[in-house]
Amino acid sequence: MYRMYPGPAPEGASMVWHVSTVDGSTLCGSPVERDTPSMITEPQEHCPQCIQLFRCLLRNPVRR
């Protein structure tokens, strides 16, 4: 299961949505604020690195 959390963009100029795994780490490795229930301004963009890795995971799911 994956969740979306706001955090700084890889460039650091704005806030973006990051894909977070069950263990709490993001797919791109960026830190995120998981304890913040809402933000004053919600990000409008998604982290490009997280989205690229998430697409790869959807195409090639890990079998358990």
JOWO-V53962 format. One record per residue. N is the residue number from 1. SS is DSSP state (~ for helix, > for strand, _ for the rest). PHI is phi in whole degrees, -180 to 180 (999 if undefined). OMEGA is omega in whole degrees, -180 to 180 (NA if undefined). Layout:
n = {N & N}
ss = {SS & SS}
phi = {PHI & PHI}
omega = {OMEGA & OMEGA}
//
This chain:
n = {1 & 2 & 3 & 4 & 5 & 6 & 7 & 8 & 9 & 10 & 11 & 12 & 13 & 14 & 15 & 16 & 17 & 18 & 19 & 20 & 21 & 22 & 23 & 24 & 25 & 26 & 27 & 28 & 29 & 30 & 31 & 32 & 33 & 34 & 35 & 36 & 37 & 38 & 39 & 40 & 41 & 42 & 43 & 44 & 45 & 46 & 47 & 48 & 49 & 50 & 51 & 52 & 53 & 54 & 55 & 56 & 57 & 58 & 59 & 60 & 61 & 62 & 63 & 64}
ss = {_ & _ & > & > & > & > & > & > & _ & _ & _ & _ & _ & _ & > & > & > & > & > & > & _ & _ & _ & _ & _ & > & _ & _ & _ & _ & _ & _ & _ & _ & _ & _ & _ & _ & _ & _ & _ & _ & _ & _ & _ & > & _ & ~ & ~ & ~ & ~ & ~ & ~ & ~ & ~ & ~ & ~ & ~ & ~ & _ & _ & _ & _ & _}
phi = {999 & -124 & -132 & -106 & -136 & -77 & -169 & -66 & -67 & -53 & -80 & 81 & -87 & -151 & -100 & -137 & -87 & -111 & -91 & -113 & -88 & -59 & -78 & 97 & -88 & -87 & -63 & -92 & 90 & -76 & -75 & -135 & -96 & -82 & -90 & -90 & -68 & -149 & -118 & -63 & -127 & -76 & -63 & -106 & -111 & -111 & -64 & -62 & -68 & -61 & -66 & -62 & -67 & -63 & -61 & -63 & -64 & -68 & -73 & -130 & -63 & -79 & -89 & -115}
omega = {-180 & 177 & 178 & 177 & 177 & 176 & -179 & 176 & 179 & 178 & 178 & -176 & -177 & 177 & 178 & 174 & 177 & 176 & -178 & 180 & -179 & -179 & 175 & 178 & 177 & -179 & -179 & -180 & 179 & 176 & 177 & 177 & -180 & -176 & -179 & -177 & 178 & 180 & 176 & 177 & 179 & 177 & 178 & -177 & 175 & 178 & -177 & 180 & 178 & -177 & 179 & 179 & 179 & 177 & 178 & 179 & 179 & 179 & -176 & -177 & 177 & 179 & 179 & NA}
//
